[in-house]
Amino acid sequence: MQGDAQIHPAIDRIAIRDGARTVLVLLSDIDWIEAADYYVQLHVGARSYLHREPLRDLEARLDPQRFVRIHRSAIVALDRVVELRPSAHGDHCVRLRDGTELRLSRARRDRLRGLLATQASGGATS
């Protein structure tokens, strides 16, 4: 798509306010992102950081080849996904490298499968 980089310039880190200090979190360190009202919870290994920004706004600033929304309340880093499996009532689960399991909505399943297939075939660039 022409001009996407100009409309949504890719970011490589997020500045998190933590009291009087600011912590810079590299996007490459983020496993997944969870919505929490007007905040997001960034899950980074064993740590998590609360950041004041709605999930939809942060999603618009992320590289769509590296991060994908899997549910109305969750975004995952594609390189952390290790398994998709069916769960109850036609839903699916996404398992990450660290063992975290997240719900995958039916409406977002095909997009995630397509992105993972592209990465597995070497079509995605890092």
C-alpha positions in Angstrom: 0.0 0.0 0.0 1.4 3.3 -1.0 2.1 5.9 1.7 1.3 3.7 4.7 4.7 4.5 6.3 4.0 8.2 6.0 0.5 7.9 7.6 1.6 5.5 10.4 5.3 5.9 11.0 6.7 2.8 12.7 8.0 3.2 16.2 10.7 1.1 17.8 10.0 1.8 21.5 7.5 3.1 23.9 8.2 5.6 26.7 6.5 4.5 30.0 6.1 6.9 32.8 6.9 5.3 36.1 6.6 7.9 38.9 9.4 10.4 38.3 11.2 8.3 35.8 10.6 7.2 32.2 11.3 3.6 31.1 11.9 3.0 27.4 10.5 -0.4 26.3 11.7 -1.7 23.0 8.9 -3.1 20.8 11.1 -6.1 20.1 10.9 -7.0 23.8 7.1 -7.0 24.0 5.3 -10.3 24.0 1.8 -9.1 24.0 -0.4 -6.1 24.8 -3.6 -6.1 26.8 -6.3 -3.4 26.9 -7.2 -1.9 30.2 -9.8 0.9 29.6 -7.8 3.9 28.5 -4.5 2.2 29.3 -2.6 -0.8 27.9 -0.7 -3.4 29.8 2.6 -4.2 28.0 3.7 -7.7 28.8 7.5 -8.0 28.5 8.9 -11.3 29.7 8.1 -11.6 33.5 7.4 -7.9 33.8 4.5 -5.7 32.7 4.1 -2.0 32.3 1.0 0.1 32.4 0.9 2.8 29.7 -1.8 5.5 29.3 -2.9 5.0 25.7 -6.0 3.2 24.3 -5.3 -0.1 22.6 -6.7 1.2 19.2 -4.3 4.2 19.3 -1.3 2.1 20.1 -2.3 -0.5 17.4 -2.3 2.3 14.8 1.4 3.1 15.6 2.6 -0.5 15.5 4.1 -2.3 12.5 1.3 -4.6 11.3 3.8 -7.1 10.1 5.2 -7.6 13.6 2.0 -7.1 15.8 -1.5 -8.3 15.2 -4.7 -7.8 17.1 -6.2 -11.2 18.1 -9.1 -10.1 20.2 -10.8 -6.8 21.1 -8.6 -6.7 24.2 -5.3 -8.1 23.0 -2.4 -7.7 20.5 0.4 -10.2 20.1 3.9 -10.0 18.7 3.8 -12.4 15.8 7.3 -13.8 16.5 6.1 -14.9 20.0 3.2 -17.1 18.7 4.1 -20.8 18.7 0.6 -22.5 18.5 -3.0 -21.9 17.4 -5.4 -24.5 18.7 -9.2 -24.9 18.8 -11.0 -24.4 22.1 -14.6 -24.5 23.2 -17.5 -23.3 21.0 -15.5 -22.7 17.8 -13.1 -20.3 19.4 -9.3 -20.7 19.2 -6.4 -20.1 21.6 -3.0 -18.6 20.8 -0.1 -19.9 22.8 3.0 -17.8 23.1 6.7 -18.9 23.6 6.4 -18.2 27.4 3.4 -20.4 27.7 0.8 -17.6 27.9 -2.5 -18.6 26.3 -4.8 -15.9 24.9 -8.2 -16.1 23.3 -8.3 -15.6 19.5 -11.6 -14.2 18.2 -13.2 -15.9 15.2 -13.2 -12.7 13.3 -9.5 -12.3 13.6 -8.4 -15.9 13.1 -7.9 -15.8 9.3 -5.8 -12.7 9.4 -3.5 -14.2 12.0 -3.2 -17.5 10.1 -2.3 -15.6 7.0 0.4 -13.5 8.7 1.9 -16.5 10.3 1.9 -18.4 7.0 3.7 -15.5 5.4 6.3 -15.4 8.1 6.8 -19.2 8.0 7.4 -19.0 4.2 9.9 -16.3 4.6 7.7 -13.6 3.1 8.0 -11.3 6.1 11.0 -9.1 6.7 12.3 -8.2 10.1 
